[in-house]
């Protein structure tokens, strides 16, 4: 494990670190073209006690740890994951890489295998991985169609308690919007979600009664004081406009809670006039949007006729950001039928998003998409940002600029939690071997 000579207990200073202005509160140094400021970070115990511009030629304090311009970022926030699905690929893979293939394979695995023990062990494995990579907060979706709801929600609550103080863990229920037609059952699920202090969620499709079903969801969210989280328009179908329908429902209900909408892939395929109408409504409704670049690059426009995909599958983050719509990127699925790869590493997510979505030239405040913005959507204070008085939860990288940081895996990064370096050894896949057999 790569380490820093951090004393315990005591005050220490990370000297000559490169901090990004978009993720640092109160830094008054001048930022370079990519938004970095050279600074000294003083830590006492579990808190940051000062962040000051680094002064060239100033002799180092006795408690200083020289970083020589290495990038330091706050710990990551991953606001859209599926921990309950994670790592089932070895026992139930996607036969053709298609969305339909993912649905079928996951349904078969869930029906056959998702006991409390199975879900708990895979979730804990995933969280240990994310923790080692430097993530401090995660929202997961939980497949909640009966009877899985009775299994996965108690597991989640136990896992959340076990991980308290290391990863802030949230859960949103996940059902197909058509399942909400069963009013009695769905009202019961909403109560269960409220009891677990979760988020009400669904996957929207362009069903004929979509508006009525959305009204039911918003009404239940208002009744139970719940935030909402949707999967929407994860398709190339131009007529998939459920993002717009969600925004219209939020406006109809004058909804005051947080609404996060994931994917929104079809928006990139629609005529400009329709796009502008949708984005204006999304902005007025104060929705937030998360793009899942790795999973959607894998699933969308996959062709089984041996031709090359021609579409990236990401939504219009630049246009959303220009309208003040909060935007994030996240991991989504990990080693399951929806995405065969991934490791809940938000640096990998940001690296991939930068290349696919062109989050550079200029970099601007795009780093917020993996830290402060999702933290705000998740109602987490003092998370995803570096500030005086804030938690000393940060990641020290070898890279000194974006091209260095985003060109290598940075497997030797140093993760500091509550002011102390953690063990960043990753769990071995072999731990799950006994869950993968027949």
C-alpha positions in Angstrom: 0.0 0.0 0.0 1.3 3.4 -0.9 1.5 5.6 2.2 2.3 9.0 3.5 4.3 9.7 6.7 1.2 10.9 8.6 1.6 11.2 12.3 -1.0 9.9 14.7 -2.2 11.8 16.6 -1.2 15.4 15.8 -1.4 18.1 13.2 0.1 17.6 9.7 0.2 19.7 6.5 -0.1 18.3 3.0 2.3 20.8 1.4 2.1 22.0 -2.2 -1.0 20.0 -3.2 -3.0 20.8 -6.3 -6.6 21.3 -5.5 -9.4 21.9 -8.0 -11.1 25.3 -7.5 -14.6 23.8 -8.2 -14.2 21.4 -5.3 -12.5 23.7 -2.8 -14.3 26.2 -0.6 -12.7 29.5 0.3 -9.4 29.0 -1.7 -8.2 32.5 -2.7 -5.2 31.5 -4.8 -5.3 32.0 -8.6 -6.3 28.9 -10.6 -4.5 27.7 -13.7 -6.2 27.1 -17.0 -7.5 23.7 -15.8 -8.8 25.1 -12.5 -6.1 23.9 -10.2 -4.6 25.9 -7.3 -1.5 25.0 -5.4 -2.3 24.9 -1.7 -1.2 23.7 1.7 -3.8 21.6 3.6 -3.5 21.5 7.4 -5.2 18.6 9.1 -5.8 18.0 12.8 -7.5 14.8 13.9 -10.4 14.1 11.5 -10.8 17.7 10.3 -9.2 20.1 7.9 -8.2 23.2 9.9 -6.9 25.3 7.1 -6.4 25.5 3.3 -4.0 28.2 2.2 -2.4 29.1 -1.1 1.1 27.5 -1.4 3.8 30.2 -1.4 6.9 29.4 -3.4 10.1 29.7 -1.5 8.4 29.4 1.9 10.4 27.0 4.1 8.3 23.9 5.0 6.9 23.6 8.5 8.3 20.7 10.6 4.9 18.9 10.3 4.8 19.3 6.5 4.4 16.4 4.0 5.7 17.5 0.6 3.4 16.5 -2.3 5.3 18.4 -5.0 2.2 19.3 -6.9 0.3 16.0 -6.7 -3.5 16.3 -7.1 -5.7 16.0 -4.1 -9.5 15.6 -4.5 -12.3 15.1 -2.0 -13.6 11.6 -1.7 -16.0 10.6 -4.5 -19.8 10.4 -4.4 -21.4 7.7 -6.5 -25.2 8.5 -6.8 -26.4 5.7 -9.1 -25.3 2.1 -8.6 -26.9 -1.4 -8.4 -25.1 -3.1 -5.5 -27.7 -5.8 -5.3 -26.9 -6.9 -8.9 -23.1 -6.6 -8.6 -20.7 -9.4 -9.5 -23.3 -12.0 -10.8 -21.7 -12.0 -14.3 -19.7 -15.2 -13.7 -22.8 -17.2 -13.0 -25.3 -15.4 -15.3 -23.8 -13.4 -18.0 -25.5 -11.4 -20.8 -25.6 -13.8 -23.8 -25.4 -11.0 -26.5 -24.6 -7.7 -24.7 -28.1 -6.4 -25.4 -30.5 -4.6 -23.0 -33.1 -7.4 -23.5 -30.4 -10.0 -22.8 -29.5 -8.1 -19.6 -33.1 -8.1 -18.4 -33.6 -11.8 -19.0 -30.3 -12.8 -17.4 -30.8 -10.7 -14.3 -34.4 -11.8 -13.9 -33.3 -15.5 -14.0 -30.4 -14.9 -11.5 -32.6 -12.9 -9.1 -35.4 -15.5 -9.2 -32.9 -18.4 -8.5 -30.2 -16.9 -6.3 -30.9 -13.7 -4.5 -31.2 -14.9 -0.9 -30.3 -12.5 1.9 -26.9 -14.1 2.3 -26.1 -13.9 -1.4 -27.2 -10.2 -1.7 -25.4 -9.2 1.6 -22.1 -10.8 0.6 -22.0 -9.3 -2.9 -23.0 -5.8 -1.6 -20.3 -5.9 1.1 -17.7 -6.9 -1.4 -18.7 -4.0 -3.7 -18.6 -1.5 -0.8 -15.1 -2.6 0.2 -14.1 -2.1 -3.4 -15.6 1.4 -3.6 -14.1 2.4 -0.2 -10.6 1.4 -1.2 -11.0 3.5 -4.4 -11.9 6.6 -2.4 -15.7 6.8 -2.4 -17.4 8.1 0.7 -21.1 8.0 -0.4 -23.2 5.8 -2.6 -26.8 5.5 -3.6 -27.9 2.1 -4.8 -31.1 1.0 -6.5 -32.7 -2.1 -5.0 -34.8 -4.4 -7.2 -38.1 -4.3 -5.2 -40.6 -6.4 -7.1 -42.1 -8.9 -4.7 -40.8 -11.1 -3.2 -37.4 -9.5 -3.5 -38.4 -6.4 -1.6 -38.8 -8.5 1.6 -35.3 -9.8 1.1 -33.2 -6.9 -0.1 -34.5 -4.0 2.1 -33.6 -5.7 5.4 -30.2 -6.6 4.0 -29.7 -3.0 2.9 -30.6 -1.7 6.3 -28.1 -4.0 8.0 -25.4 -3.2 5.5 -26.0 0.5 5.9 -25.5 0.2 9.7 -22.4 -1.9 9.3 -20.9 0.7 6.9 -21.9 3.8 8.9 -19.0 6.2 9.3 -17.2 4.8 6.3 -19.7 5.1 3.4 -22.9 7.1 3.6 -25.3 4.6 2.0 -28.7 5.4 0.5 -31.2 3.1 -1.4 -34.0 3.7 -3.9 -36.5 1.1 -4.7 -36.5 -0.1 -8.3 -39.6 -1.4 -10.1 -41.0 -1.0 -13.6 -43.5 1.8 -13.7 -46.2 -0.6 -14.8 -45.9 -2.4 -11.5 -47.2 0.7 -9.7 -50.6 0.0 -11.2 -51.2 -2.3 -8.2 -52.1 0.5 -5.9 -52.3 -1.5 -2.7 -48.9 -3.2 -3.2 -47.1 -0.1 -4.3 -48.5 1.9 -1.4 -47.1 -0.8 0.9 -43.7 -0.5 -0.8 -43.7 3.2 -0.4 -44.3 2.7 3.3 -41.5 0.2 3.5 -39.2 2.7 1.7 -40.2 5.4 4.1 -39.5 3.2 7.1 -36.0 2.6 5.8 -35.5 6.3 5.1 -35.0 5.5 1.4 -35.9 7.0 -1.9 -39.0 6.2 -4.0 -38.0 5.1 -7.5 -39.0 3.4 -10.7 -38.0 2.7 -14.3 -40.3 4.7 -16.7 -41.4 3.4 -20.1 -43.8 5.1 -22.6 -46.8 3.2 -21.4 -50.2 4.7 -22.2 -51.0 5.6 -18.6 -47.5 7.0 -17.8 -48.8 10.4 -16.6 -51.3 8.8 -14.2 -48.7 6.4 -12.8 -46.2 9.3 -12.3 -49.0 11.2 -10.5 -49.3 8.2 -8.2 -45.6 8.2 -7.5 -45.4 11.9 -6.8 -48.5 11.8 -4.5 -46.9 9.0 -2.5 -43.6 10.8 -2.3 -45.4 13.9 -1.0 -47.4 11.8 1.5 -44.3 10.1 2.9 -41.9 13.0 2.5 -39.6 11.0 0.1 -37.3 12.1 -2.6 -37.6 10.5 -6.1 -35.2 8.7 -8.3 -36.0 7.5 -11.8 -34.5 5.4 -14.6 -35.7 7.1 -17.8 -35.4 6.7 -21.5 -32.5 4.2 -21.5 -33.1 3.6 -25.2 -32.4 5.1 -28.7 -36.2 5.4 -29.4 -36.9 9.0 -30.4 -40.4 8.8 -29.0 -39.1 8.0 -25.5 -39.9 11.2 -23.7 -40.4 10.1 -20.1 -37.9 12.7 -18.8 -40.2 15.4 -20.1 -43.2 13.6 -18.5 -41.4 13.4 -15.2 -40.6 17.2 -15.3 -44.2 17.9 -16.1 -45.4 15.8 -13.2 -43.0 17.6 -10.8 -44.4 20.9 -12.0 -48.0 19.7 -11.7 -47.5 18.6 -8.1 -45.3 21.6 -7.2 -42.9 19.0 -5.8 -40.4 20.3 -3.3 -38.3 17.2 -2.8 -35.2 16.2 -4.8 -35.7 14.4 -8.1 -32.8 12.6 -9.7 -33.3 11.1 -13.2 -30.8 8.6 -14.7 -29.8 7.8 -18.2 -32.0 10.0 -20.4 -30.3 8.5 -23.5 -33.0 9.1 -26.1 -32.8 12.9 -25.6 -29.6 12.9 -27.7 -31.6 11.5 -30.6 -34.5 13.9 -30.6 -35.2 17.0 -32.7 -33.8 20.2 -31.4 -37.2 21.8 -30.7 -38.3 18.8 -28.6 -34.9 18.8 -26.8 -35.3 22.5 -25.9 -38.8 22.0 -24.6 -37.7 19.1 -22.4 -34.7 20.9 -21.0 -36.7 24.0 -20.2 -39.2 21.9 -18.2 -36.4 20.0 -16.5 -34.8 23.3 -15.4 -38.1 24.8 -14.2 -38.9 21.6 -12.3 -35.4 21.7 -10.7 -34.7 18.0 -11.6 -31.1 16.7 -11.5 -29.8 14.3 -14.1 -27.1 11.6 -13.9 -25.5 10.1 -16.9 -24.0 6.6 -16.8 -21.4 6.7 -19.5 -19.8 3.3 -19.1 -22.9 1.2 -18.9 -24.7 3.0 -21.7 -21.7 2.9 -23.9 -21.8 -0.9 -23.4 -25.5 -1.4 -23.9 -26.7 1.3 -26.3 -26.5 0.9 -30.1 -25.2 -2.6 -29.7 -25.6 -4.4 -33.0 -25.7 -8.1 -33.5 -25.2 -8.0 -37.2 -21.4 -7.5 -36.9 -21.7 -3.7 -37.6 -20.1 -1.0 -35.6 -22.1 1.1 -33.1 -22.6 4.7 -34.2 -23.9 6.3 -31.0 -22.4 6.9 -27.6 -25.5 6.5 -25.4 -24.9 9.5 -23.2 -27.3 12.4 -22.5 -26.9 16.1 -23.2 -25.0 17.1 -20.1 -23.5 20.2 -21.7 -26.9 21.6 -22.6 -28.2 20.8 -19.2 -25.3 22.4 -17.4 -25.8 25.5 -19.4 -29.3 25.8 -18.1 -28.3 25.3 -14.5 -29.6 21.8 -14.2 -27.5 19.8 -11.7 -25.7 17.0 -13.5 -23.6 14.0 -12.3 -21.9 10.9 -13.7 -21.9 7.6 -11.8 -20.9 3.9 -12.0 -24.2 2.2 -12.6 -23.8 -1.5 -12.9 -20.7 -3.6 -12.0 -19.9 -7.0 -13.4 -23.5 -8.0 -14.0 -25.6 -8.5 -17.2 -26.1 -4.8 -17.7 -22.3 -4.1 -17.7 -19.7 -6.8 -17.8 -16.9 -4.6 -16.3 -16.4 -1.8 -13.8 -15.1 -1.7 -10.2 -17.0 1.2 -8.6 -14.0 3.4 -9.2 -15.2 6.9 -9.7 -11.9 8.0 -11.1 -12.5 5.5 -13.9 -16.0 6.9 -14.3 -14.7 10.4 -14.6 -11.9 9.4 -17.0 -14.4 7.7 -19.2 -16.9 10.5 -19.0 -14.3 13.1 -19.9 -13.5 11.2 -23.1 -17.0 10.3 -24.1 -18.8 13.6 -23.1 -15.8 15.9 -23.7 -15.6 17.3 -20.2 -12.5 19.3 -21.1 -11.5 22.3 -23.2 -12.4 23.8 -20.7 -12.5 21.5 -17.7 -14.6 24.2 -15.9 -16.5 22.8 -13.0 -17.0 19.3 -14.4 -15.2 17.7 -11.5 -18.2 18.5 -9.4 -20.1 15.7 -11.3 -18.4 13.0 -9.2 -18.3 14.8 -5.9 -20.2 17.9 -4.7 -23.1 17.9 -7.1 -24.2 14.3 -6.3 -23.6 15.0 -2.6 -26.1 17.9 -2.9 -28.6 15.7 -4.7 -28.2 13.1 -1.9 -28.6 15.9 0.7 -25.2 15.2 2.2 -23.5 18.1 3.9 -19.7 18.4 4.2 -19.2 15.7 1.5 -17.6 15.9 -1.9 -15.8 19.2 -1.1 -12.6 20.4 0.6 -13.1 23.2 3.1 -11.8 24.6 6.4 -13.6 22.8 9.2 -14.7 20.0 6.9 -13.9 16.3 7.2 -10.4 15.2 6.2 -11.7 12.8 3.6 -9.6 13.1 0.5 -7.7 11.2 -2.1 -4.0 11.9 -3.0 -3.0 11.0 -6.5 0.4 10.8 -8.3 -0.9 12.8 -11.2 -0.1 16.6 -11.2 -2.4 17.6 -14.0 -5.4 16.2 -15.8 -3.5 14.5 -18.5 -1.4 12.7 -15.9 -4.3 11.9 -13.7 -6.6 10.6 -16.4 -4.0 8.6 -18.4 -3.2 6.0 -15.7 -5.4 3.9 -13.4 -3.8 5.6 -10.3 -3.9 2.2 -8.5 -1.4 3.6 -6.0 -3.6 6.5 -4.9 -3.7 7.3 -1.2 -7.1 7.5 0.4 -7.4 9.5 3.6 -10.5 9.1 5.8 -11.0 11.1 9.0 -7.4 12.3 8.6 -5.8 8.9 8.4 -4.7 6.7 5.4 -6.8 3.6 4.9 -5.8 0.2 3.5 -6.5 0.5 -0.2 -6.1 -3.2 -0.9 -8.9 -4.4 -3.1 -10.9 -7.5 -2.2 -10.1 -10.6 -4.2 -12.8 -11.9 -6.6 -12.0 -15.4 -5.3 -13.9 -14.4 -2.1 -17.1 -14.8 -4.1 -16.3 -18.1 -5.8 -18.6 -20.1 -3.6 -21.5 -17.9 -4.7 -20.8 -18.6 -8.3 -21.1 -22.3 -8.5 -24.1 -24.3 -9.6 
